[in-house]
Every structure is written in C-alpha cells, then in structure tokens.
C-alpha cells in the first residue's frame, strides 16, 4: 500500500512538472495588480498570489507597495511550501528594514519557515519517526524563536514561539538520544557517554534526558568504570523513564 501511495505521489509530481509553464502577468497599474494579489491571498490561491506579487516586486522595487509586497510574499511562500524563496525574502527584508514595525512577525515567520524545513512529507504520510534526521532546520527555528522572545517579549507571537520552542527542544534532545544510541550500537562507549552528558546538560527536563541514563550506564559498565556507573544507577532510581 505504501509503495502504491509513493508511486502515486511521484506520478503527480512528474505530471505537474510536465504541465507547468511560466505565466505572464498582465502589465496593469500597480494598484490593480496589488488588489488582484490580495484577492488571491484571501482565496488561498498561493500560486496566483505569488505570480502577481513577484511581478510587483520586480517591476516596482521602490514603489508604494514595496514593503507590503515583500511581507505578503513571505507569507505566500510559506503557505505554498516554497521555503528557500521564503527564507531568502525574509533575510532580504530584515537586511533592508532593520527597524520595521513588523520585525517581530518577520522573525516569527523565519522560525516557522525553518521549522517547516524540518518536516518530511513522506514521514508524515507514513507516520515514520525519524529522530535521527538532520537537526539543522530545527536548531535554526529554535534560535529564531528564542531571539523573538529576547527582542520582543510582548509580541503577540511570543506565546506561540514559546510553545514551539518546547516542541523543538524535545526534537533536538531526541536527535541527541538517537546519536547516543548509535554510538552504543557501534560500541563507541566514550562517545556515547559524552553525548548522554550533553543531553542531560542541554535538555535536563526532557524525556530524552531520562532515557539517556540507561545508555550511559551501559557505556560505563562496558568501560569498567564502577564509580560513575553507580552514580548513574542512583540517577536512574531518581529519574525513572
């Protein structure tokens, strides 16, 4: 069944690639083009909105709608899952408008964009837990949300950023746990101990920190280090999984 679903997804992707063609946006006044782009945004027609907003951005880079066009593009790129263009537009906006009134929203959107980059469509479809996947997008998202809370503690996006940081903290801790488990299976005992210690130091209030204790105990026992092994046994009693 999974193979059939995957084949279907690939077929749809190929068809979309074959049928795609560049759309020419009519040369109409910027006010009309912007109004049409807003209609597309409100209808959730992200492709149409992006085409019109990109036309505005290229034809009138210093026009009356310039800043709002870029803000709308950031949102439309995110909603259409065009994360690379979204991040590039965010970084350009931050560079050109460092003190903008919506800087908190832009920083929040960069966090969302990085967080979306940590997803995998196939993992979601098949409900696969891949804690060992590259954590860089999650780390970037965590830093963005942390920066948002530090710079704009009263932002309307602060509460959601804080909630997302909790999720990301567990995601990053689980990655380190998967790495420690990999070292255990490879019998790299010292590397396993060091990674477990890092989890307990960086993410002490996570389930991964508790789960790292038995791995650390196994590594100490294999190394013949009885004193730290005994301390770890006591920690396991105090922090049951």
C-alpha positions as CSV (number, residue, x, y, z in Angstrom):
1,X,0.0,0.0,0.0
2,X,2.8,2.4,0.9
3,X,4.5,1.6,-2.4
4,X,1.3,2.5,-4.3
5,X,1.0,5.8,-2.4
6,X,4.6,6.7,-3.1
7,X,4.2,5.8,-6.8
8,X,1.1,8.0,-7.0
9,X,3.0,10.9,-5.4
10,X,5.8,10.6,-7.9
11,X,3.4,10.4,-10.8
12,X,1.6,13.5,-9.7
13,X,5.0,15.3,-9.3
14,X,6.0,14.3,-12.8
15,X,2.7,15.4,-14.3
16,X,2.9,18.7,-12.5
17,X,6.5,19.2,-13.8
18,X,5.5,18.4,-17.4
19,X,2.4,20.7,-17.4
20,X,3.9,23.7,-15.6
21,X,4.6,26.8,-17.7
22,X,5.5,30.3,-16.9
23,X,2.5,32.6,-16.5
24,X,2.8,36.1,-17.9
25,X,1.3,38.6,-15.5
26,X,-0.5,41.4,-17.5
27,X,1.0,44.9,-17.4
28,X,-1.6,46.7,-15.4
29,X,-1.3,49.5,-12.9
30,X,0.3,48.5,-9.6
31,X,-2.8,49.3,-7.6
32,X,-4.8,46.9,-9.7
33,X,-2.1,44.2,-9.6
34,X,-1.8,44.5,-5.8
35,X,-5.6,44.3,-5.4
36,X,-5.7,41.2,-7.5
37,X,-2.8,39.7,-5.5
38,X,-4.7,40.4,-2.3
39,X,-7.8,38.6,-3.7
40,X,-5.6,35.6,-4.5
41,X,-4.2,35.6,-1.0
42,X,-7.6,35.8,0.6
43,X,-8.8,32.9,-1.5
44,X,-5.7,30.8,-0.6
45,X,-4.6,30.8,-4.2
46,X,-0.9,31.0,-3.4
47,X,0.4,30.3,-6.9
48,X,-1.6,33.2,-8.4
49,X,-0.7,35.5,-5.4
50,X,3.0,34.8,-5.8
51,X,3.0,35.4,-9.5
52,X,1.4,38.8,-9.0
53,X,3.4,39.8,-6.0
54,X,6.7,38.8,-7.7
55,X,5.7,40.9,-10.7
56,X,5.1,43.9,-8.4
57,X,8.3,43.3,-6.6
58,X,10.3,43.2,-9.9
59,X,8.5,46.0,-11.7
60,X,8.2,48.4,-8.8
61,X,11.0,47.6,-6.3
62,X,10.7,51.0,-4.7
63,X,7.0,51.6,-5.2
64,X,4.4,52.4,-2.7
65,X,3.6,48.7,-2.1
66,X,7.2,47.6,-1.9
67,X,7.4,46.6,1.8
68,X,4.0,45.1,2.0
69,X,4.6,43.1,-1.2
70,X,7.6,41.5,0.4
71,X,5.7,40.8,3.6
72,X,2.9,39.2,1.6
73,X,5.5,37.2,-0.4
74,X,7.0,35.8,2.9
75,X,3.6,34.6,3.9
76,X,2.6,33.2,0.4
77,X,6.0,31.4,0.1
78,X,5.5,29.8,3.5
79,X,1.9,28.7,2.7
80,X,3.0,27.2,-0.7
81,X,5.9,25.4,1.0
82,X,8.5,27.3,-1.1
83,X,10.8,27.6,1.9
84,X,14.0,28.5,0.1
85,X,12.5,31.6,-1.5
86,X,10.7,32.4,1.7
87,X,13.9,32.4,3.7
88,X,15.7,34.5,1.1
89,X,12.9,37.1,1.1
90,X,12.9,37.2,4.9
91,X,16.6,37.7,5.1
92,X,16.4,40.4,2.4
93,X,13.6,42.2,4.2
94,X,15.5,42.1,7.6
95,X,18.6,43.5,5.9
96,X,16.7,46.3,4.2
97,X,14.3,47.1,7.0
98,X,16.1,46.5,10.4
99,X,13.7,48.6,12.4
100,X,10.4,47.8,10.7
101,X,7.2,47.8,12.8
102,X,6.6,44.1,11.8
103,X,10.1,42.9,12.5
104,X,8.7,40.6,15.2
105,X,6.4,38.9,12.7
106,X,9.2,38.6,10.1
107,X,11.4,36.9,12.7
108,X,8.5,34.7,13.7
109,X,7.9,33.7,10.1
110,X,11.6,32.8,9.7
111,X,11.2,30.5,12.7
112,X,8.1,28.9,11.1
113,X,9.9,28.6,7.8
114,X,12.9,26.8,9.4
115,X,10.5,24.6,11.4
116,X,8.7,23.6,8.2
117,X,12.1,22.7,6.7
118,X,12.4,20.1,9.5
119,X,9.3,18.2,8.2
120,X,9.2,15.4,5.7
121,X,6.1,14.8,3.7
122,X,6.8,11.1,3.3
123,X,7.5,10.8,7.1
124,X,4.1,12.5,7.8
125,X,2.2,10.3,5.3
126,X,3.7,7.0,6.7
127,X,3.9,8.2,10.3
128,X,7.6,7.5,10.5
129,X,9.6,8.7,13.5
130,X,13.0,9.8,12.2
131,X,14.6,11.4,15.2
132,X,18.0,10.9,13.6
133,X,17.3,13.2,10.6
134,X,19.4,16.4,10.2
135,X,18.6,18.7,13.1
136,X,19.9,21.9,11.5
137,X,16.5,23.4,10.5
138,X,15.1,22.6,14.0
139,X,18.2,24.3,15.6
140,X,17.7,27.4,13.3
141,X,14.0,27.6,14.2
142,X,14.8,27.3,17.9
143,X,17.3,30.2,17.7
144,X,14.7,32.3,15.8
145,X,12.0,31.8,18.4
146,X,14.5,32.4,21.2
147,X,15.6,35.6,19.6
148,X,12.0,36.7,19.2
149,X,11.3,36.2,22.9
150,X,14.5,38.1,23.8
151,X,13.9,41.1,21.5
152,X,10.1,41.2,21.5
153,X,8.9,39.7,24.8
154,X,5.5,41.5,24.4
155,X,5.0,40.4,20.8
156,X,1.6,38.8,20.0
157,X,3.7,35.9,18.5
158,X,5.7,35.4,21.7
159,X,3.4,32.9,23.3
160,X,3.2,30.6,20.2
161,X,7.0,30.9,19.8
162,X,7.5,29.7,23.4
163,X,5.2,26.7,22.8
164,X,7.1,25.8,19.6
165,X,10.4,26.1,21.5
166,X,9.2,23.4,23.8
167,X,8.5,21.1,20.9
168,X,11.8,21.9,19.3
169,X,13.7,21.3,22.5
170,X,12.3,17.7,22.6
171,X,13.0,17.2,18.9
172,X,16.7,18.2,19.4
173,X,17.0,16.1,22.6
174,X,15.6,13.1,20.7
175,X,18.2,13.6,18.0
176,X,21.0,13.5,20.5
177,X,19.4,10.4,22.1
178,X,19.3,8.7,18.7
179,X,23.0,9.6,18.2
180,X,23.9,8.2,21.7
181,X,22.1,5.0,20.8
182,X,24.0,4.8,17.5
183,X,27.3,5.1,19.5
184,X,26.1,2.3,21.8
185,X,25.4,0.0,18.9
186,X,28.8,0.8,17.5
187,X,30.4,0.1,20.9
188,X,31.8,3.7,20.9
189,X,31.4,3.9,24.7
190,X,33.2,7.2,25.4
191,X,31.4,8.9,22.6
192,X,28.1,7.6,24.0
193,X,28.9,8.8,27.5
194,X,29.8,12.3,26.2
195,X,26.6,12.5,24.1
196,X,24.5,11.4,27.1
197,X,26.1,14.0,29.3
198,X,25.4,16.7,26.7
199,X,21.7,15.7,26.6
200,X,21.5,15.9,30.4
201,X,23.2,19.3,30.4
202,X,21.4,20.9,27.4
203,X,17.9,19.3,27.9
204,X,17.7,18.3,31.6
205,X,13.9,18.5,31.7
206,X,13.1,16.2,28.7
207,X,12.2,12.6,28.5
208,X,15.3,12.1,26.3
209,X,17.5,13.1,29.3
210,X,15.9,10.3,31.4
211,X,16.2,7.8,28.6
212,X,19.9,8.6,28.2
213,X,20.7,7.4,31.7
214,X,20.4,3.6,30.9
215,X,22.6,4.2,27.8
216,X,25.2,6.0,29.9
217,X,25.1,3.2,32.5
218,X,25.7,0.6,29.8
219,X,28.7,2.5,28.4
220,X,30.2,3.0,31.9
221,X,29.8,-0.7,32.6
222,X,31.4,-1.7,29.3
223,X,34.3,0.7,30.2
224,X,34.6,-0.9,33.6
225,X,34.1,2.4,35.4
226,X,32.2,1.3,38.5
227,X,32.1,4.6,40.4
228,X,30.3,6.7,37.7
229,X,28.2,3.6,36.9
230,X,26.9,3.5,40.4
231,X,26.2,7.2,40.4
232,X,24.2,6.7,37.2
233,X,22.2,3.8,38.8
234,X,21.2,6.2,41.5
235,X,20.2,8.8,39.0
236,X,18.0,6.2,37.2
237,X,16.2,5.5,40.5
238,X,15.5,9.2,41.0
239,X,14.5,9.7,37.3
240,X,12.6,6.7,36.1
241,X,11.5,6.6,32.5
